[in-house]
Amino acid sequence: QRLSFGTTSDEVGGNLSFNYRVSDEVLAYASLARGFKAGGVSAAALDAIVGNGGSFVEPETLWTYELGIKSEMMDRRVRLNAAAFYNKWTEQQLFLVIPTPLGANPVLTNVPKTRSYGVEVDLTALPAPGWTVAVGGGVLRSEATDIGDILGAVKGSRLPGAPEVNMNALVRKEWDVGSGSFGVQGAARYSGSTHWDLADSAIATEPGY
């Protein structure tokens, strides 16, 4: 049986930012933003079967707050950027594997209240002609602060796809060759353990790598 669905919602988004030039080399900033994602119908095939055609998801809204600095020092040979942030979602839309009459299946659903916060730092330096060195990383904390009536979810669980730690590094050397250049580069990246559900289950947790 073919069913028709319709939903309408009105949301407002925007961004307010303040910049302050601490010196010729350092810029500090603060920002406040509100974003949203439209509601709709779950596109999961099994959800369409279980829900007699599909289920609605409400619009997702996000408030994000950020403080940070951007800088270029030592005759623009060193660039340092750092930021601290806080994100607060209402009705965040997530694909979650939850119990249904057909067993545990992925369903697009709303999580009433979630949040994340952390810091990020990136440093790029040109220590000598032809050399580039870059390091960066961040620490992220996330959690579902209100899970409503979602079966199998655990209040306080980390959000899916949000590793608590990430780090990266790069070293590059370039030589002039004729009218062009030749370069050699090495890079590394580390991502901490990642959850892929809201149940804190071991089988849905990816180890750090």
N, C-alpha and C positions, 0 to 999 in steps of 0.2 A: 504494500500500500504506500502510495506517495503522499507524504505530508508536507505542508507548507509552514514556514516559520517566519515570524517578523518581530523585530525589536527595535526600539528607538531610545536613544539616550542623548543627553547634552552635557558636555564637559568643557572646562576651560583650562588651558595650559599657558605657561609663560615662564620667563626667567628674569630675575632681578639680580644685578651684580654690581659690586663696588670694587674699584681698583685704586691702589695707593702706591705711588712711586716712592719707595723708601730711599733709594739713591739712583744714580744713573745705571747701576748694575742690577738692582733688585726691585721687583714689582710684587707687591702683596695684593691678594684679592679675597673677596668673600662673595658667595653666590647663594641664592635661594631659587629653587625652581619647582614647578608643579607640572607633571606630565601625566598622560593617560593612554590607555589602550582600549579601543572600542570593545563592547560586548559582542556576543554572537552565539552561534551554535557550535557545540563540540563537533570537530571534524573526524573524531575517531570512529572507525567503522563499527567496532564492537559496541561502542557507546550508542550508536544509532540503533543497533539491534536491541540492546538491553533497555534503552530509554524510549522504545517505540518510535524511533525516528531520529532521536538526538536529544540533547539537553542544552539548556541555555547557560551561558556564562555571563556574569555581570561585568560592566566596565571595570577596568583596573586603574587605580590612581596611585601616583607616586609623588611624595615630597622628598626633595633631596637638598641637603645643606653641605656646603664645602668651604673650607678655608685653605689657602695655599700660598706658595711663593713661586715665582719664576725668576731665574737669574742667569746672567752671563758675566763671567768674571775673567780676570787675567787676560785682558785684551781679547776677549771673546773666545778664549781657548778652553774655558771650562763652563759648562752649562749644568746648573742644578735646579731641578724642579721637585717640589714636595707638596703634598696635599693631604688633608684629613677630611673625611666625609661621613655623612650619616644619611641613610636612605630609609624611608618609611612607606610601605605599601599598604593599601587597603584593597581587599578583594583581588589579590594578585592571581593571575591566571597561570596555572601550572598543569602539566601533564603528570598525573600520578597514577601508579598502579594500585587500585583499590578493589576490595571484594565486590563482586556483582553476582547476579543470578547465574551467570555463565562462568563464574570463577574470577580469579584475580586478573583484571584487565586494565590497560591504560585508558584514562578518561581525562579530558580537559575539564578542570574544575577551578572554583575560586577558593583561595585560602583567605579567611577574613582579615588577618593582620600579620604582616611579616616585616622584618627590618634587617638591615646590614650596616656595618660601620667599620672603618679601618683607616689605614694610612698607606700612601704610596710615595716612593722616592726614586728619582731617576737622575743619574750623574753621567755626563759625557765629557770626555777630556781629549785634547789634542796635545799630548805631551812632547811630541817632536814632529818634524816634517814627515808627512806620510803615515803617521800613526794615529789611530783612533781607538780609544778605550771607553767602553760604556758598561755600566752596571746599574741594576735597578731591582726593585722588589716591593712587595707589599704584604701587609697583614690584614686579613679580613675576618670579621666575626659576623655571623648571620644566624637568624633563628625565626621560627614560626611562633609568634607570641599569642596567637589565637587560631586554633584549628577548627573551630566550629564543630560540626557533626561528621567530619571526614573520617570514614572508617579506616582503621589501621594507622592513622597519623599520630605522632607523638608531639605534644606541646613542648616547645623549646628545641626541637630538632633543627639542625643546620639545613639551609636551603639547598636544593639540588643544583649541582654545577657550580658551587661556590667554595673552592679550596681555601683553607685558612691561611696558607702561606704560598707565595710565588716569588721566584727569583730568576734573574737572567743576567747574562754577561756576554760581552763581545770584545774581541781584539782584532784589529784589522791593520795591515801594513800595505801601502801602495807605493809603487815605483813608477816614475815617468818612463814611458817607452815610446820613442818617436813622438807622434802627435797625440798619443793616447796614454793609457796607463795599464799596469798589471798589478793585481791585488791578491793577497792571501788573507783569508779570514777564518777565525774560529769562534764558535758561539756555543753557549750552554744555557739550559733552562731547567728549572725545578718547579714542580707543582705539588703542593701538599695533598693529602688524602681528600677525596671528594665524595660527598653523598649524592645519590641519585634518586632518593625518595624522602619521605618525611616520617619514616618508621624507624630510623636509626638501625636498620638491619645490616648485618655484616655482608650479606650477599649482594647488597646494592651500594657498597662502599668501595670505591676504587683507591688502592694504596697510593701513596706519593710516588712520583717517578721523576 
